Amino acid sequence: MDTAGGIPLDRYAEQLWLTLFAKAAEITLFDFAQLQRKISPGDRAPWQGQQSSFDFDKMMIPISQPDGTSIEPSTIARAAGVVFEDVDRFLGRLGNPIGLKSYKPYHSAGEDFLHTYLGMIGIPIDLMPVFPEEAQSVLLTECAAPDPAIVTKIERQLRAGKTVIITSGLLRALQGKGIKDIAEIGVTDRKIALKGFRGQTPLPPDLHIMIPQVRYLTNDAWERVSGMAQNDLGYPLLLQVDYAKGSLYVLAIPENFSDSYSFPAEVLNQIRSILLQDLFVRIEGPGEVSLFVYDNGTFIVESFLLQSVDIRLSLDPKYSKIRDLVSGAEIGVSAQAGKLRSVFTGFGARVLPRVVCPIQLKPHSYRVFSAVP
């Protein structure tokens, strides 16, 4: 972990959290000289004092020694120590990380770091160098294009009744390479300047989001999420095509990947409901809130926003409540059997029952939960 870019210190703490939450086998702190840098008042974030997960003032409290003396924290190394001490309270209770499986062949490139940006809108990714044939849902970005058998693998998944999500970058790369045998879809050279999304309030006039135009045949595919351009022209942000027993989705990726953070919460919720349909938990809320999911029913929600945010957790209906693994507090879901809330799914899609419960996240903070049947 590098201290560069770690001002304020909360940013350095976040780097450490992310690595620990991902269950990395080991962490190297880079480097010894930087860790000895003196802490300064400028290292204290503007959002401190709001009960955020990293407490700068608590970190600076002198440390009592057995002989009655005390040591005053003075270097960056103390921040790392505080983070490790805090996470040690629950790290051993987390299972193995799980998420939407995504295939990136060795030494491949294309839509570089897109998986990270998707993580920032609450889509946990399980990235792997071998195609996950066993997965019910798989995400394929442009970096999967170098695999000469990728179209065959996509078709095999669809024939098996599974879900494949491809990005506009991969669709462009596969044009002329057999993808047309699966669906009459493509990506043109046109770029669409979005003014908003169907059914949503217009975007702020100073927000300029550009997406590629995904071409399809009317009634052969369905726009699950539509972006709106000038004069109320609609263009697909998320497109669904049924093939054999499975479903193929195309996600149009903004020219600036981080523009997805500015999508309305309702739009992000629809995207998450499709991409994460196989996970026992997902979030409903704005961008810049991430989700970490584990195979033993535990999960972490982390906000990178500058202010507190209220979100909802959408859970498999077999769960009746969630338990905070730090405080022990329990929160019940807002629906009971027979009154399950269904996430909006649009045309031609299966409606999956879910239950929800609200939580609040402090600025640049996380919460750790266990789903309880």
Secondary structure, DSSP 8 states (H G I E B T S, - for coil): -B-TT--SHHHHHHHHHHHHHTT-S----B-HHHHT-B--GGGS-TTTTS--SS-HHHHTS-EE-TTS-EE---BTHHHHHHHHHHHTTTGGG---EE-EEEE--TT--SSTTHHHHHHTTT--EEEESS--TT-SEEEE-GGGTT-TTHHHHHHHHHHTT-EEEEEHHHHHHHTTTTGGGT-SEEEEEEEEEE-EETTS----TT--EEEEEEEE-BTTBEEEEEEE-GGG-EEEEEEEEEETTEEEEEE---SSGGGGGGS-HHHHHHHHHHHTTTSSEEEES-SSEEEEEETTSEEEEEE--SS-EEEEEEE-TT--EEEETTT--EEE-S--TTS-EE----TT----EEEEEEEEE-TT-EEEEEEE-
